Amino acid sequence: MLFTHATIITVNAAREIFLDGAILVHKNLIAAVGKTDALKAEYAGEEEIDLSGRIVIPGLISTHMHTAQSLIRGAADDLALVSWLCERVWVLQGNYTEAESLAAVRVSIAEMLKTGTTCFLESMFADRYNFDNLCMAVEESGIRGCLGKIVMDIARYAGNPKWSLHPGLVETREMSLMGAVKMWEKWDGKADGRIKVWFGLRTPGGVSNDLYKEMSAISKEKGIPITMHCAEVKADREFYASISHTPMSYCEEVGLLGPKTVLVHMVHLDDSDIAKLAETGTHVAHCPTSNSKLASGICRVPDLQKAGVNVGLGTDGAPCNNSNDLMQEMKLAAIIHKAVSFDPTTVPAEEVLEMATINGARALGLEDSIGSLEVGKKADFVAVDVDNVRLQPWYSAVSAIVYSAGGSDVDLVVVDGKIVVRGGKLLTMNEEEIIKEAQKRSVDVVARAGLAEAVKGRWPMI
């Protein structure tokens, strides 16, 4: 298949952008990238898809999101963290059935694909949601998923008894850690290699030192990667201080740091933490919308970059973002650091696109196969329709993608050589059915949790 007449942002080593470019796909791999005239002449017999008026980018890679949370999108807006967690999000999630969890997963995946995300890291999927269903949904949809199965043994946040987990979400070592290992043995590498199984740790204070160390040892023995929320809010920093640690000194002590670990949010760091991240090759997932909406603070991305820390981009969950659209996330990531640093040159559009593509691939250990458009890599790419009033005129293709485009502008999505979205329509899943199921299941779970009135918002609905 030959995709022609597009502007192609390769994110290759030279960061080349082809005007009137083409991509040749053989099976699930990129066989050639170059000028349309040259590739059409060389591969005259290939079936052709004309992408005139499109900018093609590598498939976007979300390094942090929660697939189960899309069913409660908008159900916990404008609340302080304790109320957000203990009175809404945990209560709702603790009441999920497996059918409701699957409805959430499917609407999350559908939204990601339609908005250009071709690979994602699920942060911590609870046992009650049914991990098998998550994997089957990934397999069905055609997306690429790194799937974190939750690991925990303490039912609190940051060690605070006031912040207790809903009983429906509490898991033991056997259920969480051993369950994650079983899921890794069953699912890792399935769906033609699109599924990878990770450990999805709860935050320090929600996991004992012994369980962290046991899990870290298993991770090293079996090569299972790790992801964990870390230093997200001030309460996290205070917890570390209460046990005479900084965030990274604690993580190092229990064996969490290294190139197979993605730590999420990382807002409340000091200089020693940043140096330790760089020294150990640990990756960071930046989630600016979530951090802003929950008033958590702002990650020190420019300082992390200067230190050589690899930073990817994530949307986090629907209750703290209201969207799984990584196109939208890119714009805020490019703007927010300018505002707080009073420096309009910091974190430019090119660096943000790297976060959402090649940096994300590096964080997930997949940089040799995805994250850029190069011969021999997997054919994961997105065509954005720029032939509309919101995106015309444009001068820099990267600027158009980061500052002007949104997920609704995605026209075509290819994952592993297969077209999964075309003309903005999802081809691998029944979108109408997904929407109806999400609507029905959301009403059910809110009613069961006793929050039907609370989630309606502050203004009267007549």
C-alpha positions, 0 to 999 in steps of 0.5 A: 500500500502506497500513501501519497501526496502528504506532508510527512513529519518523520521524526527520524534522526534528522527530523526530516519533513517531506513535502509531497511525501509518500509512505510505502507499507508492506505487511506491518512495516514501513518499506519506504519513505520519500517523495511521492514522484520517486516512490510512485515511479519505483513502486508503480504497481502498488495500491495507492491512497491519496493523502493530499491536504493531510499532514502525516505524523507518527502514531501518537503514544500516550504514556499515561492513561486509565482506560476504566475511567472514561465511564465517569468522564465529567463526574468529578469536576472542580473538586479538591483532591481528597473529595475527588478521590474519596467521594467520587472517583474511588466510590464510582470505580469501586462499584464497577461491574466487569461489564461496566469496566469493558464499556469504559475500556472500549470507549477509551480505546475508540476515542484514542484511535479516532484522535490519533493515539496508536499506543498507550500505557494503561496505568493500573487496571484493577482486578475487579475490572477483568484484565482479560477483557482489557486485553481482548478489547485491545486485540479487537480494536487494533491499537497497541497497548502496554497494560499495567495490572495494579500492584498494591497491599495497603488501602490508603493514599500517601499513608493517610487513613483519611484517604482510604481506598473504596473497599471494592478496589482493595487488593491483596499481594496475591490478587495484585502482584501474583495476578499481574504475573499470571496476566503477563504469562498469559497475554504479553506479546499477544495480538501480534505483539501489540500487547505488553503487560506491565506492573501498575504500582499504586503510589508509595503509601499504598504499597508496603516496602516489602511488596515494592522490593518483591515486585522489583525483583520479579521485574528484573528477573522477568523483564516486566516494566513498571509504571507508577504515579509519583510525586503528583501532589504536595501530600506525596512529598510530605509522605516521603519526608515523613519517612526521611526520603525524597521521592527518588531516594525512596524509589531507589531504595525499593528498587523502582528506578531504571530504564524499564520504569515510567514514573507519572506526574513527577510534579514535586521534585527537587534537584537531587530527584532530577539528577537521580532520574537522569543517572538511572535512565528512568522515564517521566510521563508528563500530564499537564491537563490533569495536573492543572485541573486538580491543582497539583502543580506543574512538572519541571519539564524544562529542568528534566530536559536539561538534565537529559531525562526522557519525558513522554506525554499522557492524558491521564484519566477522563475524570481529571482531563475529560479527554483522551485526546493526546493532540489536545494535550500537546498544545497545553504541554507546549504552552504551560511551561512558557507561562510559568517560566516567562520564557516563550522559547521554552518547550517548543512545538518540536519538543512536544511532538517528540514527547508524544512520539519518539520519547513515548516510544523510548519510555515504553522500550519500543523506540526500535519499532515505533515513534518515528516514520523510518524504514523497518519500523512498524507502520503506525501513523496518523494523517491529519486533515489540514484542509479546513478553516481552523488549520489554514494557512500553515507555514510550519507543519509541526506548529500546525499539528501542535498548536492548531490541530485537534483530535477531530482533525484526524482523518486516517489512522494506521496501526501495525500496517492496518487501517483502523480509522479512515475518513474519521470513521472507526473501522475495527469497532462498532462506534454506535454500539460503544456509545450506547453501551457507555451511556447505559452503563454510566447511568447504572454505575452512578446509581449503584454508587449513590451519586446520581444527583452529585454528578449533575453539576452545580446548575439546575437541570430542568 
